[in-house]
């Protein structure tokens, strides 16, 4: 798969109408045969790399089906066959009867394809026509190029032509006026399905070099020289992590987490270790290295210099990841999240931006504790959920103590208590991230077909290896947790296998292909069970509708509340679980969120908001220790 932001003329990803003249200079015989253009000539194989790699297609006497040109021969002597002008793909019989004998007596003759080799049942309607490719190549020219704009189901903002699909086939969307910004929803409902069954579909925008629009793009989508020229400093990379491995225990933990994503030596060693065997869905080392890179937005360089220490670390930080065009729902949700941090916390927030453009309205003056980092999205060939960028953000942000926030959250008064608790609970002796208990107890009985139950519930309904109630994927961590995060993200991205083993009581725990775990929340729960985690936060990330209870409180209510507890379950929480209203989630309406934040702020400043929002059994508790003293049986912690 070629890079998603590559479209310069003569790149191997492109099949252009005029490329014969570049490949075949003046040598060879040109004649017509069966309405196909053919040439017989001597050619050094290496010379063909300029216009595209030749792939083996068929042996002598077999049929070659190709989306591109076909050549027949061996070594340095080839006959090249162009497809008929009216066809996208075609097939030829690779034999001397059909294609002449370009190398008499040589039994090694075969066919190669300059393009995609197709199976007999391949649907040729899914391929971009040569005319369409030529049109898009002509649009790009030497002063512009196609650059990633958004993944499937996201919004692309562009001021030029947009294309939607994959390198197999593109659909072109032209603007009403070049230079005027417009939005495209990149999904099959809005744009049709040019490549059915392909989950790597995405949008690209045609970007003019040197333009203001190019300067506003995520710098990780640009070449290194251009990004440097725009002032976007590289603040995370394999080289930086390796150089910082001697900077205390945090630097050592960082490199332990990142090394498998960065090191060829580690990769070579892993190939000799059966427990680290990588599967067919493995991402390449080059792709993994790219996932460790991030640049600070040039507008926030001053914030960065002020907030991080000399080794590039933050003592405490909220961390978020998002992609969404400026003005889109996700961008507006993220803005309210950033605003809430500035209203109710003293700590900075790191936002890892994975889209093409971030809002111009986000400035260092408006948000003095915001660090806007840019990272490249996972490529279309990664075939992983966008939400695994959450674990990337933990590794990239370099927070000694971190609290993760999704874009559909906001924080409320008292939230900084979670940093104090995280630093207390996650240490060298217990290094796993801690997540809050989920409002629903997902069990094998609820989702019997999930791939992990063969390992964690081989004995239904007892499910003895299932050792903790399902957690919500809003973890907190310290730098001690980074090796755990890196280890499980590595296992997913390298397509590693948890081998079958024997558990307590002789239970057979089935093997588990880690890359088949579909989402970040699933992976974090499985990882915690696998490594015998024992700690779980009480519910501090409640639905934002429940914050109405906090807004109804008055001082005369004292410690009484009508707020209900997290629902009980017979195995883990027979008496339910406590809550604290430190953060809200499910905040999908940015305007409603903004209004609620204004009301919380107003009541908090007037003393009309609960001094502590920890609730359990119909009352407020002044602290987690007070709650624990009264209810020592409670499994979750505050």
C-alpha positions as CSV (number, residue, x, y, z in Angstrom):
1,X,0.0,0.0,0.0
2,X,1.5,3.4,-1.0
3,X,1.5,6.3,1.4
4,X,-1.8,8.0,1.7
5,X,-0.4,11.5,1.1
6,X,1.6,10.6,-2.0
7,X,0.4,11.5,-5.5
8,X,3.4,13.1,-7.2
9,X,3.8,12.2,-10.9
10,X,5.6,8.9,-11.6
11,X,5.1,7.5,-8.1
12,X,4.4,3.7,-8.2
13,X,0.9,4.2,-6.8
14,X,-0.2,6.0,-10.0
15,X,-1.1,4.4,-13.3
16,X,-0.8,7.3,-15.8
17,X,-1.7,7.5,-19.5
18,X,1.6,8.9,-20.6
19,X,4.1,6.8,-18.8
20,X,5.3,4.6,-21.7
21,X,7.5,7.3,-23.1
22,X,9.4,7.5,-19.7
23,X,9.9,3.8,-19.6
24,X,10.7,2.9,-23.2
25,X,13.1,5.5,-24.5
26,X,14.0,4.9,-28.2
27,X,14.7,1.1,-28.2
28,X,12.5,-1.7,-29.3
29,X,10.1,-2.5,-32.1
30,X,6.6,-1.0,-32.0
31,X,3.8,-2.8,-33.8
32,X,0.1,-3.6,-33.4
33,X,-1.2,-6.9,-32.3
34,X,-4.8,-7.8,-31.5
35,X,-5.7,-4.1,-30.9
36,X,-3.1,-3.9,-28.1
37,X,0.0,-1.8,-28.1
38,X,3.0,-4.0,-27.8
39,X,6.8,-3.5,-27.7
40,X,9.7,-6.0,-27.7
41,X,12.9,-4.5,-26.3
42,X,15.9,-5.0,-24.0
43,X,15.4,-3.4,-20.6
44,X,17.4,-3.5,-17.4
45,X,14.8,-4.4,-14.8
46,X,16.0,-1.8,-12.4
47,X,15.0,1.0,-14.8
48,X,11.3,0.2,-14.4
49,X,11.2,1.4,-10.8
50,X,10.6,5.0,-11.9
51,X,7.1,4.2,-13.1
52,X,6.1,1.4,-10.8
53,X,7.2,-2.0,-9.4
54,X,6.6,-5.1,-11.6
55,X,4.9,-7.9,-9.7
56,X,4.9,-11.6,-10.7
57,X,1.6,-12.4,-12.3
58,X,1.7,-15.8,-14.0
59,X,4.1,-18.5,-15.2
60,X,4.3,-19.6,-18.9
61,X,1.0,-21.2,-20.1
62,X,-1.0,-19.5,-17.3
63,X,-3.3,-16.5,-17.5
64,X,-2.3,-13.1,-16.1
65,X,-5.0,-10.7,-15.0
66,X,-3.8,-7.2,-14.2
67,X,-4.9,-3.7,-13.4
68,X,-2.1,-2.0,-15.4
69,X,0.5,-3.0,-18.0
70,X,1.7,-6.6,-18.4
71,X,5.1,-7.6,-19.6
72,X,6.2,-11.1,-20.9
73,X,9.7,-12.4,-20.9
74,X,12.6,-12.8,-18.5
75,X,15.7,-11.1,-17.2
76,X,16.4,-8.1,-19.5
77,X,14.2,-9.0,-22.4
78,X,10.5,-8.2,-22.2
79,X,7.5,-7.6,-24.4
80,X,5.2,-5.0,-22.8
81,X,1.4,-5.1,-23.4
82,X,-0.8,-2.1,-22.6
83,X,-4.4,-2.6,-21.8
84,X,-6.9,-1.6,-24.5
85,X,-8.0,2.0,-24.2
86,X,-11.6,1.1,-23.4
87,X,-10.7,-1.3,-20.5
88,X,-9.6,-0.8,-16.9
89,X,-8.2,-4.3,-16.4
90,X,-7.5,-7.1,-18.8
91,X,-6.1,-10.6,-19.0
92,X,-3.6,-12.3,-21.3
93,X,-2.5,-15.9,-21.9
94,X,1.2,-16.0,-21.1
95,X,2.4,-18.3,-23.9
96,X,4.4,-18.1,-27.1
97,X,1.2,-18.8,-29.1
98,X,-0.4,-15.6,-27.8
99,X,2.6,-13.3,-27.1
100,X,5.3,-14.6,-29.4
101,X,8.6,-16.1,-28.2
102,X,10.7,-13.2,-27.1
103,X,13.4,-15.6,-25.7
104,X,13.5,-18.8,-27.8
105,X,14.5,-21.8,-25.7
106,X,14.2,-20.1,-22.3
107,X,11.7,-21.9,-20.1
108,X,11.8,-19.2,-17.4
109,X,9.5,-16.9,-19.4
110,X,6.6,-15.5,-17.3
111,X,4.3,-12.5,-17.0
112,X,4.6,-9.6,-14.6
113,X,2.1,-6.9,-13.8
114,X,2.8,-3.2,-13.3
115,X,-0.1,-2.6,-11.0
116,X,-2.4,-4.9,-9.1
117,X,-2.4,-8.6,-9.8
118,X,-6.1,-9.7,-9.8
119,X,-7.7,-13.0,-9.0
120,X,-10.0,-14.6,-11.5
121,X,-13.1,-13.5,-9.6
122,X,-11.9,-9.9,-9.0
123,X,-14.6,-7.3,-9.7
124,X,-13.0,-4.9,-12.1
125,X,-15.7,-2.3,-11.4
126,X,-13.9,-1.4,-8.1
127,X,-10.8,-0.1,-9.9
128,X,-10.1,3.5,-10.9
129,X,-10.0,3.9,-14.7
130,X,-6.9,5.1,-16.4
131,X,-8.7,8.2,-17.4
132,X,-9.7,9.0,-13.8
133,X,-6.2,8.4,-12.6
134,X,-4.8,10.7,-15.3
135,X,-7.3,13.4,-14.5
136,X,-6.3,13.3,-10.8
137,X,-2.6,13.2,-11.6
138,X,-3.1,16.3,-13.9
139,X,-4.9,18.1,-11.1
140,X,-2.0,17.6,-8.7
141,X,0.8,18.7,-11.0
142,X,4.2,19.7,-9.5
143,X,2.9,22.5,-7.3
144,X,0.3,20.5,-5.3
145,X,-0.3,17.1,-4.0
146,X,-3.0,14.8,-2.5
147,X,-2.7,14.8,1.3
148,X,-4.7,12.8,3.8
149,X,-7.8,14.7,5.0
150,X,-9.9,12.3,7.1
151,X,-10.7,8.7,7.8
152,X,-14.0,7.0,7.0
153,X,-16.9,8.4,9.0
154,X,-15.1,11.7,9.7
155,X,-15.4,15.1,8.1
156,X,-12.9,16.5,5.6
157,X,-12.5,20.3,5.1
158,X,-10.7,21.3,2.0
159,X,-10.4,24.4,-0.3
160,X,-9.7,22.3,-3.4
161,X,-10.6,19.0,-5.0
162,X,-11.2,16.0,-2.6
163,X,-11.0,12.4,-3.5
164,X,-12.6,9.5,-1.6
165,X,-11.6,5.8,-1.6
166,X,-8.3,4.0,-1.7
167,X,-5.5,3.5,-4.1
168,X,-7.6,0.9,-5.8
169,X,-10.3,3.4,-6.8
170,X,-11.0,7.0,-6.1
171,X,-14.1,9.1,-6.4
172,X,-13.4,12.8,-7.2
173,X,-15.4,15.6,-5.5
174,X,-14.8,19.0,-7.0
175,X,-15.4,22.3,-5.2
176,X,-17.9,24.9,-6.4
177,X,-15.0,27.3,-6.3
178,X,-11.3,26.5,-5.8
179,X,-10.0,28.4,-2.8
180,X,-13.3,28.4,-0.9
181,X,-13.4,26.1,2.1
182,X,-16.0,23.4,2.0
183,X,-16.8,20.2,4.0
184,X,-17.3,16.7,2.9
185,X,-18.6,13.8,5.1
186,X,-16.4,10.9,4.2
187,X,-18.7,8.0,4.4
188,X,-20.5,5.5,2.1
189,X,-23.8,7.1,2.9
190,X,-22.7,10.5,1.6
191,X,-20.3,9.6,-1.1
192,X,-21.1,6.1,-2.1
193,X,-18.8,3.1,-1.8
194,X,-16.1,3.1,-4.5
195,X,-14.3,0.1,-2.9
196,X,-17.0,-2.2,-1.3
197,X,-15.7,-4.2,1.7
198,X,-12.5,-2.1,2.2
199,X,-12.3,-0.5,5.6
200,X,-9.3,1.7,4.7
201,X,-11.4,4.2,2.7
202,X,-10.5,7.8,3.4
203,X,-10.5,11.3,2.0
204,X,-7.6,13.2,0.6
205,X,-7.4,16.9,-0.2
206,X,-5.5,18.5,-3.1
207,X,-3.2,21.0,-1.3
208,X,-1.2,23.7,-3.1
209,X,2.4,24.0,-1.8
210,X,3.2,27.2,-0.1
211,X,-0.4,28.1,0.5
212,X,-1.9,29.4,3.8
213,X,-4.0,26.2,3.8
214,X,-0.9,24.0,3.8
215,X,0.5,26.0,6.7
216,X,-2.7,25.3,8.7
217,X,-2.5,21.5,8.2
218,X,-1.4,18.9,10.7
219,X,2.4,19.2,10.2
220,X,2.8,15.4,10.6
221,X,1.0,15.1,7.2
222,X,3.7,17.2,5.6
223,X,7.3,16.3,4.8
224,X,9.9,16.9,7.5
225,X,11.5,20.0,5.9
226,X,8.1,21.7,5.4
227,X,7.0,20.9,8.9
228,X,10.2,22.3,10.4
229,X,9.8,25.4,8.2
230,X,6.4,26.1,9.7
231,X,7.8,26.0,13.2
232,X,6.2,22.8,14.4
233,X,8.9,21.3,16.6
234,X,9.3,17.5,17.0
235,X,8.6,16.7,20.6
236,X,8.1,13.0,20.5
237,X,10.0,10.4,18.5
238,X,11.9,7.1,18.8
239,X,15.2,9.1,18.8
240,X,14.0,11.4,21.6
241,X,12.7,8.5,23.7
242,X,15.9,6.6,23.3
243,X,18.0,9.7,24.1
244,X,15.9,10.3,27.3
245,X,16.1,6.7,28.6
246,X,18.7,7.8,31.2
247,X,16.6,10.6,32.6
248,X,15.4,8.9,35.7
249,X,13.0,6.0,36.2
250,X,10.4,7.8,34.0
251,X,12.8,7.9,31.0
252,X,13.7,4.3,31.5
253,X,10.0,3.3,31.6
254,X,9.3,5.4,28.5
255,X,12.0,3.6,26.5
256,X,10.9,0.2,27.8
257,X,7.4,1.0,26.4
258,X,8.6,2.5,23.1
259,X,11.5,0.2,22.2
260,X,9.5,-2.4,20.4
261,X,8.0,0.4,18.2
262,X,11.4,1.8,17.5
263,X,14.2,-0.7,17.4
264,X,15.3,-3.0,14.6
265,X,17.5,-4.8,17.2
266,X,14.4,-5.5,19.3
267,X,12.5,-6.7,16.2
268,X,15.4,-9.0,15.3
269,X,15.5,-10.4,18.8
270,X,11.7,-10.9,18.8
271,X,11.8,-13.0,15.7
272,X,13.9,-15.6,17.6
273,X,11.4,-15.7,20.5
274,X,8.3,-17.8,19.9
275,X,6.4,-15.9,22.6
276,X,6.8,-12.7,20.5
277,X,5.9,-14.2,17.2
278,X,4.1,-11.6,15.0
279,X,1.1,-12.5,12.9
280,X,0.0,-11.6,9.4
281,X,-1.8,-8.4,10.6
282,X,1.5,-7.0,11.9
283,X,2.3,-3.4,11.2
284,X,5.7,-2.8,9.7
285,X,8.5,-1.4,11.9
286,X,8.5,1.8,9.8
287,X,4.8,2.3,10.6
288,X,5.3,1.6,14.3
289,X,8.1,4.2,14.4
290,X,5.9,6.8,12.8
291,X,3.3,6.1,15.5
292,X,5.7,7.4,18.1
293,X,6.1,10.9,16.5
294,X,4.4,14.1,17.4
295,X,5.0,17.8,16.9
296,X,3.9,20.8,19.0
297,X,1.6,23.2,17.2
298,X,3.7,26.3,16.5
299,X,1.0,28.5,18.2
300,X,1.6,26.6,21.5
301,X,5.4,26.6,21.5
302,X,5.4,29.1,24.3
303,X,3.0,27.0,26.4
304,X,5.2,24.0,25.8
305,X,8.4,25.8,27.0
306,X,6.6,27.0,30.1
307,X,4.9,23.8,31.1
308,X,7.4,20.9,30.4
309,X,10.6,20.4,32.2
310,X,14.1,20.2,30.7
311,X,13.6,16.5,29.8
312,X,10.3,17.1,28.1
313,X,8.0,15.8,30.9
314,X,4.9,17.1,32.5
315,X,4.4,16.4,36.2
316,X,0.6,16.0,35.8
317,X,-1.6,16.3,32.8
318,X,-5.0,15.4,31.3
319,X,-4.5,13.7,28.0
320,X,-7.0,13.6,25.1
321,X,-6.9,12.5,21.5
322,X,-9.2,13.6,18.7
323,X,-9.8,14.1,15.0
324,X,-12.4,16.4,13.6
325,X,-12.5,19.3,11.2
326,X,-12.8,22.8,12.7
327,X,-16.4,23.6,13.5
328,X,-17.3,19.9,13.4
329,X,-19.1,18.3,16.3
330,X,-16.0,16.5,17.6
331,X,-13.9,19.6,17.4
332,X,-16.6,21.6,19.3
333,X,-16.9,18.8,21.9
334,X,-13.1,18.8,22.4
335,X,-13.2,22.6,22.8
336,X,-15.7,22.4,25.7
337,X,-13.5,19.7,27.3
338,X,-10.4,22.0,27.1
339,X,-12.5,24.9,28.4
340,X,-13.7,22.8,31.4
341,X,-10.1,22.0,32.3
342,X,-9.3,25.7,32.4
343,X,-12.4,26.3,34.5
344,X,-12.0,23.6,37.2
345,X,-8.4,22.4,37.2
346,X,-4.9,23.8,37.8
347,X,-3.3,21.2,35.5
348,X,-2.5,21.3,31.8
349,X,-4.2,19.3,29.1
350,X,-2.4,17.6,26.2
351,X,-4.6,17.2,23.1
352,X,-3.2,14.8,20.5
353,X,-4.7,15.9,17.2
354,X,-4.9,13.2,14.5
355,X,-6.9,15.0,11.8
356,X,-5.9,17.3,9.0
357,X,-6.7,20.7,10.6
358,X,-7.2,22.0,14.1
359,X,-9.4,25.0,14.9
360,X,-7.7,28.4,14.4
361,X,-9.7,29.7,17.4
362,X,-7.5,27.6,19.8
363,X,-4.8,29.9,20.8
364,X,-2.2,29.9,23.6
365,X,-3.7,33.2,24.9
366,X,-7.2,31.7,25.2
367,X,-6.0,28.3,26.6
368,X,-2.7,28.9,28.4
369,X,-2.5,25.3,29.8
370,X,-3.2,23.6,26.4
371,X,-0.5,21.7,24.6
372,X,-1.8,20.9,21.1
373,X,0.3,18.1,19.7
374,X,-0.1,16.8,16.1
375,X,0.5,13.2,15.2
376,X,-0.1,11.3,11.9
377,X,-3.2,9.1,11.9
378,X,-2.7,5.4,11.5
379,X,-2.5,4.5,7.8
380,X,-5.5,3.1,5.9
381,X,-3.7,-0.3,5.8
382,X,-3.5,-0.5,9.6
383,X,-7.0,-1.8,9.9
384,X,-7.2,-0.8,13.5
385,X,-9.8,1.2,15.4
386,X,-9.2,4.9,15.7
387,X,-9.5,4.5,19.5
388,X,-6.2,2.7,19.8
389,X,-4.8,6.2,19.4
390,X,-5.8,6.6,23.1
391,X,-2.9,4.3,24.1
392,X,-0.6,6.1,21.7
393,X,-1.4,9.4,23.5
394,X,-0.2,7.9,26.8
395,X,3.2,7.1,25.3
396,X,3.6,10.4,23.4
397,X,2.4,12.8,26.1
398,X,5.1,12.1,28.6
399,X,3.0,12.8,31.7
400,X,4.4,11.5,35.0
401,X,0.8,11.3,36.2
402,X,-2.0,11.2,33.6
403,X,-5.8,11.3,33.5
404,X,-7.3,10.3,30.2
405,X,-10.3,12.3,28.9
406,X,-12.3,11.4,25.8
407,X,-13.8,14.3,23.7
408,X,-17.3,13.6,24.9
409,X,-16.3,14.4,28.5
410,X,-15.8,17.5,30.6
411,X,-14.3,17.9,34.1
412,X,-15.9,19.4,37.1
413,X,-14.9,20.8,40.5
414,X,-12.6,18.6,42.5
415,X,-11.2,16.7,39.5
416,X,-7.6,17.3,40.6
417,X,-8.2,14.8,43.4
418,X,-7.7,12.1,40.8
419,X,-4.1,13.1,40.3
420,X,-3.4,12.8,44.0
421,X,-5.1,9.4,44.1
422,X,-3.4,8.1,41.0
423,X,0.1,9.0,42.3
424,X,-0.8,7.2,45.5
425,X,-2.1,4.0,44.0
426,X,0.0,3.5,40.9
427,X,3.6,2.9,41.9
428,X,6.5,0.6,41.1
429,X,4.8,-2.1,43.2
430,X,1.5,-1.8,41.4
431,X,2.2,-0.3,38.0
432,X,-1.0,-1.0,35.9
433,X,-3.3,1.8,34.9
434,X,-6.5,2.0,36.9
435,X,-9.9,2.4,35.3
436,X,-13.3,3.3,36.8
437,X,-15.9,0.6,37.3
438,X,-18.4,0.5,34.4
439,X,-22.0,1.3,35.0
440,X,-22.8,-2.1,33.4
441,X,-21.3,-5.4,34.3
442,X,-20.5,-7.0,30.9
443,X,-20.1,-10.7,31.4
444,X,-19.7,-13.9,29.3
445,X,-23.5,-14.3,29.5
446,X,-24.0,-10.9,27.9
447,X,-21.5,-11.3,25.1
448,X,-20.8,-15.0,24.7
449,X,-19.2,-14.7,21.3
450,X,-16.5,-12.2,22.2
451,X,-13.1,-13.7,21.5
452,X,-11.6,-13.2,25.0
453,X,-14.1,-15.4,26.8
454,X,-12.4,-18.6,25.6
455,X,-9.5,-17.5,27.8
456,X,-11.3,-15.8,30.7
457,X,-14.5,-17.9,31.0
458,X,-13.7,-21.5,30.0
459,X,-16.0,-22.6,32.9
460,X,-19.4,-20.7,32.5
461,X,-21.2,-19.5,34.4
462,X,-18.5,-19.4,37.2
463,X,-15.9,-17.7,34.9
464,X,-13.2,-17.9,37.6
465,X,-10.4,-16.3,35.5
466,X,-12.7,-13.3,34.9
467,X,-11.3,-11.5,38.0
468,X,-12.7,-8.0,37.9
469,X,-15.9,-6.2,36.8
470,X,-15.8,-4.5,33.4
471,X,-14.1,-1.1,33.5
472,X,-14.8,2.0,31.6
473,X,-11.9,3.0,29.3
474,X,-11.1,6.3,31.1
475,X,-7.8,5.2,32.8
476,X,-5.4,7.1,34.9
477,X,-1.7,6.2,35.0
478,X,1.7,7.1,36.1
479,X,5.0,6.7,34.3
480,X,5.3,3.3,36.0
481,X,2.4,2.2,33.8
482,X,4.0,3.0,30.5
483,X,5.6,-0.5,30.0
484,X,2.2,-2.1,30.5
485,X,0.6,0.3,27.9
486,X,3.4,-0.2,25.4
487,X,3.4,-4.0,25.9
488,X,-0.3,-4.3,25.1
489,X,-0.3,-1.8,22.2
490,X,2.7,-3.7,20.8
491,X,0.9,-7.0,21.0
492,X,-2.1,-5.6,19.2
493,X,-0.1,-3.8,16.4
494,X,2.2,-6.8,15.9
495,X,-0.7,-9.3,15.9
496,X,0.8,-11.3,18.7
497,X,-0.9,-14.4,20.2
498,X,-1.4,-15.1,23.9
499,X,-0.6,-18.8,24.0
500,X,-3.0,-21.3,25.6
501,X,-2.1,-22.1,29.2
502,X,-3.4,-23.8,32.3
503,X,-5.0,-21.6,35.0
504,X,-5.8,-22.2,38.6
505,X,-7.6,-25.5,39.3
506,X,-6.3,-26.9,36.0
507,X,-8.6,-24.8,33.8
508,X,-7.6,-24.6,30.2
509,X,-7.2,-21.0,29.2
510,X,-7.6,-20.8,25.4
511,X,-5.2,-18.9,23.1
512,X,-6.1,-15.3,22.2
513,X,-5.1,-13.4,19.1
514,X,-4.6,-9.9,20.5
515,X,-5.3,-8.1,17.2
516,X,-8.8,-9.6,17.2
517,X,-9.7,-7.6,20.3
518,X,-11.6,-4.8,18.4
519,X,-11.5,-1.7,20.7
520,X,-9.4,0.1,23.3
521,X,-11.8,-0.6,26.1
522,X,-11.8,-4.3,25.3
523,X,-8.0,-4.4,25.2
524,X,-7.5,-2.6,28.5
525,X,-10.0,-4.9,30.3
526,X,-8.4,-8.0,28.9
527,X,-4.9,-6.8,29.7
528,X,-5.9,-6.0,33.3
529,X,-7.4,-9.5,33.7
530,X,-4.4,-11.2,32.1
531,X,-2.0,-9.4,34.4
532,X,-4.1,-10.0,37.5
533,X,-5.0,-6.4,38.2
534,X,-6.8,-5.8,41.5
535,X,-7.5,-2.1,41.6
536,X,-10.5,-0.3,40.2
537,X,-11.7,3.3,40.7
538,X,-15.2,4.0,41.8
539,X,-17.3,5.7,39.1
540,X,-15.8,9.2,38.6
541,X,-17.0,9.6,35.0
542,X,-20.8,9.7,35.2
543,X,-23.3,10.5,32.5
544,X,-23.6,14.3,32.2
545,X,-27.4,14.1,32.7
546,X,-26.7,13.0,36.3
547,X,-24.9,16.3,37.0
548,X,-28.4,17.7,37.3
549,X,-28.4,16.3,40.8
550,X,-25.3,18.3,41.7
551,X,-27.0,21.5,40.3
552,X,-30.1,20.9,42.5
553,X,-28.1,20.8,45.7
554,X,-28.4,23.6,48.2
555,X,-26.4,24.1,51.5
556,X,-29.4,23.2,53.6
557,X,-29.3,19.7,52.0
558,X,-26.1,19.0,53.9
559,X,-24.7,15.6,53.0
560,X,-28.0,14.2,51.7
561,X,-28.4,13.3,48.0
562,X,-31.0,11.5,45.9
563,X,-28.2,10.3,43.5
564,X,-28.3,6.6,43.0
565,X,-25.4,4.2,43.1
566,X,-23.8,2.2,40.3
567,X,-25.9,-1.0,39.8
568,X,-24.9,-4.1,41.7
569,X,-23.9,-7.4,40.3
570,X,-23.7,-10.7,42.2
571,X,-20.1,-11.5,41.6
572,X,-18.1,-8.2,42.1
573,X,-20.4,-5.5,43.5
574,X,-23.3,-7.1,45.4
575,X,-24.0,-3.7,47.1
576,X,-23.4,-1.5,44.1
577,X,-20.6,1.0,43.7
578,X,-19.9,4.6,44.7
579,X,-19.8,7.6,42.4
580,X,-18.0,10.9,42.3
581,X,-18.8,13.7,39.9
582,X,-15.3,14.6,38.9
583,X,-15.9,14.2,35.1
584,X,-18.9,13.7,32.9
585,X,-19.1,11.6,29.8
586,X,-21.7,11.2,27.0
587,X,-21.5,14.9,26.3
588,X,-22.5,14.8,22.7
589,X,-24.1,18.2,22.4
590,X,-21.4,20.9,22.6
591,X,-24.0,23.7,23.1
592,X,-25.7,21.9,26.0
593,X,-22.2,21.1,27.5
594,X,-21.3,24.8,27.3
595,X,-24.5,25.8,29.1
596,X,-24.0,23.2,31.8
597,X,-20.4,24.3,32.4
598,X,-21.6,27.9,32.8
599,X,-24.2,26.8,35.4
600,X,-21.7,24.6,37.3
601,X,-19.2,27.5,37.4
602,X,-21.8,30.0,38.6
603,X,-23.1,27.8,41.4
604,X,-19.6,26.7,42.4
605,X,-18.5,30.3,42.8
606,X,-21.7,31.1,44.8
607,X,-21.3,28.2,47.2
608,X,-24.3,26.4,45.7
609,X,-22.5,23.3,44.6
610,X,-21.6,20.3,46.8
611,X,-18.1,20.8,48.4
612,X,-17.5,17.1,47.7
613,X,-19.2,15.1,45.0
614,X,-18.4,11.6,46.3
615,X,-21.7,9.8,46.7
616,X,-22.8,6.4,48.1
617,X,-25.9,5.1,49.8
618,X,-27.8,8.4,49.6
619,X,-25.2,10.8,51.0
620,X,-22.1,12.8,50.2
621,X,-18.8,11.8,51.6
622,X,-16.1,14.4,52.4
623,X,-13.3,12.2,51.1
624,X,-12.5,8.7,49.9
625,X,-10.9,7.8,53.2
626,X,-14.2,8.7,55.0
627,X,-16.1,6.5,52.6
628,X,-13.6,3.6,53.1
629,X,-13.8,3.9,56.9
630,X,-17.6,3.5,56.8
631,X,-17.7,0.9,53.9
632,X,-14.5,-1.2,54.0
633,X,-16.2,-3.9,52.0
634,X,-16.5,-1.6,48.9
635,X,-14.3,-3.1,46.1
636,X,-13.6,0.2,44.3
637,X,-11.4,2.9,45.6
638,X,-11.4,6.7,45.9
